[in-house]
């Protein structure tokens, strides 16, 4: 087959690598140039009738497509604004979702082209500053246009399902769609990711899970707020009293971003956590909410894990069993923290789990004694480190107090050793090897970290 064809419908097309490429005599939105036409044909088998029909449909509706695609992309940008504002250099506050204009948005994109797939699907594709590798595209040939990556359009795999409606594969491990969620005073879009290969599609366990999610998603938000409340208030007792009084609970700095459904029907949100500009996995498909790392949620069915009645899920990690928890130290900012139970190649002992459970029950009572312990240590060893550290005026012996002395600490891990000793491990500028607050029989003792690890 020759590399150049001339056709009444297509005009002149040249074969380039995996597609027939030509130029349409029509400008596209913000570009001064004409729109490029790309007709997929990876094996150079020739243009199909399905592609001819798709192109005719496009030409009949071209002006409609060019006008509506602006709205789709602007909506997509607004739904994902938190990600763009964090990850793209040069994006300033004038690009915030409440004020950004289409003209501004299009300055972040490169020249567009019309891509026609082998099955007759088609859409606009282009480069963008927030995903230079995969680009972005708007699939226009469906009854409900979808913003996807340019890579997904060029390697398109679709699945129309009675439960999920239109699913697009991400060419890695998930079928994807979108769901809307009422979050405080706005509607947010949550990307739905259903685990499955192109060949396997989705299964009935996943359909059942999604129907359950749709039925209870408002309830899940309420459960999430109630779950987080003890962290903010400082104790479970205060939280229970607050909830029993009929108070409505909402935590705005934990925002659902994705819904992940694995092959066995386990599902949960991947949530953006504002306090550390990161993400957290939240399992929703069980009676009680459980938090974990994002990868632990994604691979929940495959992870080596155990579930304790009082402590929740623990995941195997080298010589430890680990857990993700949330803590608000000294009533300051919330932190995402790690629990590490040292077991080597064994399971946690009953003693270790008992000590951990007791700590979770009483830890709010430890904060005041921890301040006292830290102040005693600081004053006792001040002479040892005053010449080696740049100590601000408020932390000199004349000004330091039990409230400001803890500001030098960075808590890293809640550690349980093989004997059931439990302690918060801390980094401190005063100790190269770190400090630890050990909890024994309801009492707190400040020790040097090597004494316990």
DRENVEXVO-767603 format. One record per atom (N, C-alpha, C): z, x, y; residue in one letter. Coordinates in steps of 0.02 Angstrom, whole numbers, plus 50000, padded with zeros to 5 digits. Example, Ala and Ser with C-alpha at 12.3 -4.5 7.8 and 13.67 -1.06 7.14 Angstrom:
REM residues 2
503905066049716a;503905061549775a;503905066049835a;503545064249888s;503575068449947s;503945064550002s;
END
This chain:
REM residues 453
500005004249940x;500005000050000x;500005004450062x;499585002550110x;499545006450172x;500175005850213x;500275010550259x;500865010650302x;500785006550365x;500185003850376x;500064999950437x;499704993550419x;499964987950443x;499644981450430x;499554977850496x;499024973750499x;498914969350556x;498844962350530x;499224957850560x;499274951150534x;499294946250592x;499004940350582x;498994935350636x;499694933250655x;500134932550606x;500824930550621x;501234936250648x;501214942050615x;501654947650631x;501374952150686x;500724952050695x;500434957050739x;500374963650701x;500504969150733x;500454975750701x;501144978150679x;501204979850615x;501834982450587x;501704989050552x;502174993750561x;502135000250529x;502725001050481x;502575003750421x;503115004650372x;503515010950388x;504175010150395x;504615015650411x;505215015550363x;505225019950315x;505775020950268x;505905014850224x;506225009650250x;506415003950207x;506184997250236x;505774997350288x;505604991050321x;504944991650358x;504664985850373x;504084985450417x;504334984350489x;504084988350535x;504364988450602x;503804987150653x;503944982750699x;503474981250753x;503844979750817x;503464977750868x;503774976250932x;503564969350955x;504054965350975x;503914958751002x;503824959251078x;503364955451103x;503244955651176x;503734950951212x;504364952251200x;504874948051232x;505484952251245x;505754952151306x;506364955951319x;506964952551287x;507484956451278x;508084953651247x;508694954851292x;508944949551321x;509554949451360x;509614955151409x;510074959951396x;510214965051447x;509734970951444x;509264970851398x;508824976651390x;508194975851432x;507964981551459x;507324981551495x;506734981951447x;506864984351386x;506324985051337x;506214978651298x;505704978851254x;505564973151212x;505974973351148x;506034967651117x;506414967051055x;506014970050998x;506344974150958x;506034977050899x;506104972150840x;505584971750800x;505584967450741x;505634971950679x;506114970550635x;506204974450574x;506194969550515x;505704970450469x;505624965950411x;505794970050349x;506344968250316x;506604972050260x;506114972350201x;506024978350174x;505594979350115x;505734986350086x;506324987150057x;506554993750036x;506094997049986x;505774993249942x;505354996049889x;504614995549905x;504444993849966x;503754993249989x;503344988849942x;503624982949930x;503284978149886x;502864973149925x;502924973249991x;502564968550033x;503014963250061x;502804960250116x;503194954950149x;503154948550108x;503734945250100x;503784939250058x;503654932950099x;503474927550064x;503374921150097x;504014918750131x;504594920150099x;505234918050129x;505344921450196x;505104927550204x;505164931050268x;504674928250320x;504084926350297x;503604923250342x;503884916650370x;504164912550325x;504444906150347x;505034907250395x;505444912350380x;506014913850423x;505774915850493x;505244919750496x;504994921950561x;504714916150601x;504384911450567x;504134905550602x;504714901450632x;505244900750593x;505834897150617x;506124900750678x;506144907250674x;506414911050731x;505984909850793x;505334910450787x;504894909650845x;504954902750876x;505054897650834x;505124890850858x;505774889850898x;506274893950883x;506934893050913x;507174899150953x;506704903450971x;506884909851000x;507334909251062x;507144904951108x;507534904251170x;508244901751156x;508304897251108x;508964894751089x;509394900351061x;509094904451018x;509474910050988x;509694914951041x;509244916551087x;509414921551137x;509954919051185x;509984912551196x;510504909951241x;511174909151205x;511174907051142x;511804905751107x;512134912151083x;511744917351070x;512044923451043x;512534926551092x;512424925551156x;512884928151206x;513584925151197x;513604918651186x;514254915351177x;514604917651113x;514214918551059x;514514920650996x;514834927551003x;514484932051036x;514744938851043x;515334939151091x;515314935251143x;515874935151190x;516494932251156x;516404926951116x;516964924251078x;517234929451029x;516794932850995x;516994937850946x;517414943350980x;517184945551038x;517544950651075x;518244948151094x;518284942051116x;518934939351136x;519404938551077x;519134936551019x;519564935850959x;519844942650939x;519454947950950x;519654954650927x;519844959250984x;520024956451041x;520134960451101x;520694965551092x;521234963751056x;521794968551048x;521554974851014x;521104974150965x;520844980050929x;520414984250976x;519974980951015x;519524984751059x;519914988451113x;520404985151142x;520794988151196x;521184994251172x;521384994151108x;521774999751082x;521345005551060x;520765004051031x;520415009150993x;519805012151028x;519575009151082x;518955011551113x;519125015051179x;518935021351185x;519045024851248x;518575022151301x;518825021551361x;518415019051416x;518455011551426x;518785007951380x;518885000751389x;519524999751429x;519464997351491x;520054996551533x;520224989051540x;520714987651583x;520964980851589x;520444975951614x;519924978251647x;519404973651670x;519014970751612x;519114973551552x;518784970951492x;519264966651450x;519824964751480x;520294960451444x;519964953751429x;520174950551374x;519844944551350x;519844938851401x;520334938751447x;520374933251494x;519904934051553x;519644940151563x;519234941351622x;518554944551607x;518444946951547x;517824950351531x;517234945651537x;516674948251561x;516064944351569x;515544946751518x;515044942551507x;514504944451460x;514154950651485x;514054951251551x;513714957051579x;514104963451564x;514774963251571x;515184968951554x;515134970651480x;515184965551439x;515174966651367x;514534970051344x;513974967951373x;513334970651351x;513224977851373x;513634980351420x;513584987451438x;513864991851383x;514234988951336x;514514992851280x;514054992851220x;513444989851226x;512994989151169x;512334992551182x;511984994451128x;511334997551132x;510784992251120x;510164994451120x;509594989951113x;509624986051048x;509444979751052x;509474975250995x;508814975250956x;508834972850894x;508224971450857x;508324965250813x;507794962050795x;507804956250751x;507684958750680x;508154957250636x;508104959550566x;508004953550521x;507484953950478x;507334948550432x;507434951050361x;507914948050326x;508104950150258x;507594947750207x;507634950350146x;507174948450093x;507254941150074x;507854938250081x;507954931350062x;507794926350118x;507554928950175x;507394924550231x;507944923750281x;508514926750270x;509034926750321x;508824931350377x;509064929850438x;508874934150494x;509414933950548x;509404939050589x;509884939450643x;509744945350689x;510074945350746x;510034950950793x;510524956350771x;510314962550776x;510754968250759x;510714973350815x;511264976850825x;511284981750879x;511874986550869x;511874991850908x;512434996550907x;512954994550959x;513574996850947x;514104995250994x;514605000950994x;514965001751049x;515415007451057x;516025007051013x;516215001050990x;516835000450950x;516725001450876x;516095001750853x;515955003150783x;515275006450778x;515255012950794x;514625016450798x;514295017250730x;514695017350677x;514415018250610x;514095011950584x;514425006350590x;514175000050560x;513814995450609x;513934996350674x;513624991950723x;513864984750716x;513504980250747x;513684973250745x;513054969050743x;513124962850717x;512534958450711x;512764951250716x;512284946950733x;512404939750731x;511904936750683x;512154934150627x;511734930850578x;511574923850603x;510934922650618x;510734916550652x;510444911250605x;510254913150545x;509874908650502x;510294903550466x;510964903950472x;511404899150439x;511554893250486x;511784887850457x;511954881950498x;512514883650547x;512954888450527x;513484890850571x;513384898350580x;513094900550636x;512984907750646x;513634911650638x;513574917850615x;514154921950599x;514064928950628x;514584931450662x;514574938350685x;514814942650627x;514404947550607x;514564952150553x;514374959150576x;514454963950532x;514234970750550x;513484971450538x;513194976250572x;512474977450562x;512354979650490x;512814983450461x;512754985550391x;512744979550345x;513164974550359x;513174968550317x;512514964750322x;512214964550380x;511574961150387x;511024964750349x;511014971350353x;510484975150321x;510574975650246x;511174974250222x;511314974150149x;511634967350132x;511314962050152x;511614955450153x;511724952650082x;512354950350070x;512524946650010x;512914940550032x;512634934650019x;512944928350040x;513174924449979x;513674920249991x;513914915849939x;514134909349972x;513824903749953x;514034897249978x;514484894049926x;515114892949946x;515624890549900x;515914884049927x;516064879349882x;516324872949904x;516994873449939x;517394878449920x;518054879349951x;518014883550014x;517674889150010x;517664894050066x;517074892950113x;516594888750095x;515964888050133x;515594894650129x;515304896950184x;514884903050183x;515324909250181x;515204913450130x;515544919950125x;515014925450131x;515194930750167x;514764936650173x;515144942550144x;514824946450100x;515164952150070x;515164958050117x;515724961850116x;515784967550161x;515494973950131x;515174973250072x;514864978950037x;515364984050013x;515994981950010x;516514986249982x;516894982349928x;517384978049948x;517774974549897x;517934967349914x;517694964749972x;517914958049992x;517324953650012x;517394947249995x;516994941950025x;517364939550087x;517014938550142x;517354937150205x;517114930650237x;517584927450271x;517444921750313x;517974921650368x;518024916050405x;518504915650460x;518894909150456x;519504909450482x;519914903450489x;520254903650557x;520384897850585x;520714897450649x;521444895450640x;521874898150684x;522584897050678x;522874895850748x;523274890650755x;523594889250819x;524204893750826x;524174898350874x;524694903450881x;524964903050952x;525564900050958x;525864898651023x;525384894551065x;525164896851122x;524764892751167x;524014894151161x;523804897551108x;523094899051101x;522884898451028x;522234898051019x;521944898050952x;521684904950937x;521894907750880x;521654914250860x;521234913550798x;520784918350787x;520374918450727x;520654923550679x;520734921550617x;520984925950564x;520414927150515x;520244933550504x;519724935050455x;520004934150385x;519654930450344x;519854929250275x;519484934150231x;519854937850190x;519564942850145x;519754941150073x;519254939150034x;519364936949965x;519114942449918x;519564945349880x;519384951049838x;518874949049785x;518354953149778x;517854951749726x;517224955749739x;516904957749685x;516274961349691x;515694956549706x;515124959349723x;514524955249734x;514354951349670x;514424954749613x;514244951649549x;514734946249528x;515384947449540x;515904942849515x;516014936749559x;515884937349623x;516004931749668x;516754930349675x;516944924049682x;517654922149688x;517834917749628x;518494917049616x;518714913349557x;519144907349577x;519334903349527x;519714897249540x;520424898649565x;520724904249543x;521384905949568x;521364907249643x;520814910249666x;520744911549738x;520594905149776x;520204900749747x;520074894349780x;520724890349787x;521124890249734x;521764886749736x;522224889849789x;522224896449792x;522644899949841x;522434898149912x;521784897949925x;521544896449992x;521704889250012x;521614884749966x;521804877749981x;522544877149996x;522954880849959x;523674880849971x;523824883750040x;523474889050057x;523574892150124x;523394887150179x;522814883950174x;522594879250225x;523094873550233x;523384871350177x;523854865850179x;524504867850213x;524694874250207x;525354876450230x;525344881650286x;524774882950317x;524744888550364x;525204887650424x;525284881550449x;525764880450503x;526474881650480x;526614879650418x;527264880850389x;527384888350379x;526854892050362x;526924899250354x;527134902650420x;526864900250475x;527064903050540x;527804901650553x;528034895750536x;528734894150546x;529174898450501x;528974899250438x;529344903450391x;529374910650416x;528824913050444x;528804919850469x;529304920750526x;529324915850572x;529794916250627x;530514916350602x;530664912050554x;531344911750526x;531524918250489x;531034921150456x;531144927450420x;531314933150469x;530984933250526x;531084938650573x;531694937650618x;531954931650621x;532484930050668x;533114934450659x;533354935650597x;533954939950591x;533854946950620x;533244949550617x;533114956150647x;533224955950722x;533004950650754x;533054950150826x;533764948450849x;534104944150812x;534774942150832x;535314947050810x;535174950850758x;535654955950736x;536014954250673x;535984947950649x;536314946250587x;536024939950558x;536064939350492x;535814933350458x;536244927350475x;536904928350483x;537344922750499x;537154919450565x;537014923650616x;536804920950681x;536144917250674x;535684920050634x;535034916950625x;535104910150590x;535514909850538x;535614903650502x;535904898250548x;536364900350590x;536664895550637x;536144893050687x;535734897550710x;535204895750757x;534724890750726x;534504892050664x;534034887750630x;534354880950614x;534984881150592x;535334874950574x;535404870350634x;535424873150694x;535474869150755x;534814865950774x;534294867250734x;533644864150747x;533224867750798x;533404873950814x;533014877750863x;532344879850834x;531814879450874x;531154881750853x;531104889250862x;530864892650810x;530824899950811x;530094902150813x;529954906950856x;529284909850858x;529324917050880x;528934921350847x;528944928450863x;528224930450881x;528104931350944x;527424932250967x;527144939350956x;527604944150947x;527354951050939x;527204952850866x;527164947750822x;526904948650754x;526344943550746x;525714945850754x;525154941250757x;524704942050696x;524574936650658x;524124937050601x;523424939250622x;523154943950584x;522484946650598x;521994945250542x;522244945850479x;521824944750420x;522224940850368x;521874936950329x;522154933750270x;521834936950209x;522224940150166x;521974943550107x;522154939550045x;521664938250002x;521774934649939x;521524939049882x;521974941049837x;521754945449782x;521484941249724x;521254944549672x;520924941149617x;521384936549578x;522044937749581x;522514933549545x;522794927849588x;522564927349650x;522784921949693x;523394923449735x;523644929749734x;524154931649782x;523844932049851x;524184929649901x;523894929949968x;524424931350021x;524184934050076x;524634935450132x;524254937750193x;524614937950248x;524324940150311x;524404947650320x;523904950750349x;523994957250381x;524104955850454x;524684957750480x;524874955950548x;524904962050593x;524674961150654x;524754966350706x;525464966050732x;525804971750733x;526494972150758x;526494975850825x;526674972150876x;526614974750944x;527104980550957x;527684980650923x;528184985650939x;527944992750922x;527494993450872x;527265000250855x;526505000750854x;526164995550881x;525444995650885x;525134997050816x;525394993550766x;525174994850697x;525104988250660x;525074988750593x;524974982750553x;525474982550495x;525614976450473x;526124975150422x;525844970050373x;525964971050308x;525774966150258x;526324961050247x;526154954650247x;526654949350237x;526414944650182x;526754945050124x;526574940850067x;526824933750079x;526354928950073x;526514921850087x;526514917450026x;526234919849971x;526084915449915x;526674914149869x;527264916849886x;527864915449847x;528344911249889x;528864909049857x;529354904749891x;529664908149951x;529834914549943x;530114918549997x;529594923250025x;529624924350090x;529184929250122x;529414936350105x;528924940850093x;529084947850081x;528634952050125x;528904957250156x;528494961750196x;528384968250158x;527834971550173x;527644977650138x;527104981250178x;526914987050155x;526364990650187x;525714986850174x;525224987950218x;524594984350213x;524254985650145x;524234991850123x;523904993450060x;524284990450000x;524934989650007x;525314986549953x;525144979149947x;525004975950004x;524794968950002x;524084968449973x;523644972749995x;522944972549971x;522914973649896x;523334978149870x;523324979849799x;523934977049762x;524184971449786x;524814968849761x;524814968049685x;524284965249657x;524264963949585x;524244970349545x;523994975849575x;523904982149538x;524484986949549x;524874985849602x;525414990549619x;525954990749565x;526234996749554x;526814997249510x;527414995149552x;527714989549534x;528234986649576x;528764983249533x;529324981749563x;529834977749531x;530144973149583x;530434967649561x;530724962849607x;531454961949590x;531884963449639x;532604962449631x;532794955849665x;533244952249634x;533434945649658x;533684945849730x;534074951149747x;534374951549813x;533974955949862x;533674961249835x;533344966149879x;532604964849888x;532294960649847x;531584959249854x;531164964249817x;530534965149839x;530064969449804x;530174976749822x;530134981049770x;530154988249777x;529524991049745x;529224996149776x;528604998949751x;528705006249731x;528395008149676x;528455014949651x;528085019849696x;528415025349713x;528125030349758x;528395037249740x;528025040949698x;528225047549675x;528925047249642x;529415050649670x;530095050649641x;530525044949667x;530235040549704x;530625035249737x;530355028349720x;530775023449731x;530565016549739x;530655014949813x;530135012349845x;530155011449917x;530085004049936x;530285002749997x;530244995950024x;530154996450100x;529794991750128x;529704991350200x;530194986250228x;530564988050280x;531024983350312x;530934983750388x;531204978950423x;531204978950496x;531914979850520x;532014984050571x;532684985150597x;532664985750673x;533184983250704x;533254983750777x;533884987750791x;533804994150803x;534374998550810x;534724997550877x;535384996550873x;535804995950933x;535534990650980x;535234985250951x;534954979650989x;534414981951037x;534054987051016x;533484989451055x;532834986451029x;532324990551026x;531674988251003x;531654987750927x;531264983050902x;531174982350830x;530774988250804x;530944990550744x;530584996050712x;530394994050641x;529804996350619x;529604995750550x;529855001950513x;530285000950463x;530625006550431x;530495006550355x;530685012150324x;530585013050253x;531255013950218x;531335010450162x;531895011650116x;531645016150060x;532025021350043x;531835025849989x;532415026549941x;532305024449878x;532825024849826x;532615030449778x;532995035749777x;532835041449734x;533005039849661x;532505040149617x;532615038649546x;532255043649500x;531835048049530x;531405052349490x;530945048049448x;530975048549382x;530495044749340x;530795038449310x;531355036149338x;531695030249310x;531685024449359x;531925018749336x;532015012949380x;532665013549418x;532745010049474x;533385010049510x;533945007549464x;534535010549473x;535115008249434x;535415002049466x;535824998549428x;536174992749455x;536604994749515x;536905000749510x;537335003049565x;536925004149629x;536345007149623x;535925008249682x;535725001649715x;535524996949674x;535314990449701x;535904986649731x;536484987349699x;537074984049726x;537264986849794x;537244993549801x;537414996649865x;536914994749919x;536274994349901x;535764992449949x;535864985249971x;536014980849924x;536134973849940x;536734973149986x;537264976849972x;537864976550014x;537714978950085x;537304984050089x;537134986550156x;536764981250196x;536264978050164x;535884972950200x;536334967250223x;536874965950186x;537314960450203x;537774962150262x;537954968550268x;538464970350317x;538224975350371x;537574977150370x;537364982650414x;537474981250488x;537464974950509x;537564973550581x;538264975550604x;538734976350557x;539414978250576x;539474985850586x;538954989450569x;539004996750571x;538794999750639x;538464995750681x;538164998850741x;538695001650789x;539234998050800x;539745000550846x;540085006850819x;540305006950755x;540585013150729x;540105019050730x;539455017750722x;538955023150725x;538945026450794x;539025022450846x;539055025250914x;539665029850921x;540225027650895x;540835031850899x;540745038350861x;540455037950802x;540345043950762x;539875048850797x;539345046150827x;538865050450861x;539165053850922x;539575050150960x;539885053051019x;540375058651000x;540765057650947x;541225062850924x;540845069150904x;540305068250866x;539905074050845x;539615077650906x;539345073850954x;539005076851011x;539485081151052x;540075078451065x;540565082151105x;540835088251066x;540915087451001x;541185092950961x;540715098950958x;540055097650953x;539575103050944x;539175104551006x;539365101551063x;538965102451124x;538855109751141x;539365113851136x;539315120951153x;538805124551109x;538695122051048x;538235125351002x;537505124351022x;537345118851055x;536635117651070x;536485117051145x;536975117751189x;536835116651260x;536355121851288x;536365127951262x;535925133151288x;535225132851258x;535145129251204x;534505128951170x;534095122751188x;534415117851218x;534075111551233x;534065110151308x;533555106651329x;533535104151398x;533885097351398x;534515097451419x;534925091451415x;534935087851483x;534715081551485x;534725077951549x;535425076851574x;535485075651639x;536135075051671x;536565069651640x;536245064051619x;536645058451592x;536945060051524x;536725065651492x;536985067451427x;537435073651428x;537625075751486x;538115081151491x;538795078351472x;539285082651453x;539935080151430x;540275075551481x;540145076651545x;540465072551596x;540175065451599x;539535064751577x;539195058351585x;539025054851520x;539015058551465x;538815055451402x;539335050251381x;539095045051349x;539545039851323x;539265037151258x;539635032651227x;539445030051161x;538805025851164x;538615023651223x;538005019551229x;537385023951236x;537415029151277x;536805033051288x;536715038851240x;537245040851204x;537175046551159x;536695045151101x;536655038851080x;536215037251023x;535475037451042x;535325038051106x;534625038251128x;534255044451103x;534635049651083x;534305055751060x;534075055250987x;534275049950952x;534125049250881x;533465045750869x;533115047850816x;532535044250790x;532665042750717x;532775036350702x;532905034350634x;532265034450594x;532285037250533x;531685037950493x;531695033950428x;532245034350390x;532265031550323x;532965029150305x;532995023350272x;533625021250240x;533605024050169x;534045028750155x;534005032750094x;534565031050046x;534395030249982x;534885029049929x;534805034549877x;535325038649867x;535265044149819x;535405041649748x;535365046149700x;535415044049629x;536115041649611x;536615043249653x;537295041149640x;537485034649677x;536995031849713x;537125025649750x;537375026749820x;537425033049843x;537605034249912x;537035031949957x;537205028750012x;536695025950055x;536795028250126x;536245029850161x;536305032550228x;535665031650267x;535735030750333x;535155031150377x;535025038550392x;534415040750380x;534215047550397x;533925047450468x;534105052550507x;533905052750578x;533645059650596x;533155059850638x;532965065950672x;533375066550736x;533585072650751x;533975073850812x;533795080650840x;533695081250905x;533535087850935x;534105092850926x;534695090350909x;535275094850902x;535325098050833x;534945095350784x;534985097950715x;534285098650686x;534105104650668x;533435105850641x;533325101850577x;533845101350535x;533775097950470x;533965090550473x;534135088050532x;534275080950540x;534995078950527x;535145072850547x;535805069850537x;535735063750492x;536305061250468x;536305055250427x;536945051450438x;536895044750439x;537475040450441x;537575037650371x;538105039950338x;538245037650270x;538735031750272x;538615026850229x;539025020850227x;539385020450160x;540045020650162x;540445020450101x;541025015550110x;541065010650066x;541625005850067x;541715002850137x;541155001050169x;541184997750234x;541335002450292x;541345009050280x;541475013850333x;540865018150346x;540845021050406x;540285025250426x;540525032350436x;540125037150410x;540275044150422x;539635047750440x;539655051450495x;539075055350516x;539095062050480x;538545063650444x;538515069950406x;537865073450423x;537805079750401x;537175083350408x;536715081250351x;536075080150366x;535625077050319x;535575080750251x;535585087550250x;535555090950185x;536135089250138x;536675086350164x;537235084550122x;537095078750076x;536555074950090x;536415069050049x;535725069250017x;535255072950046x;534575072950016x;534445079449977x;
END
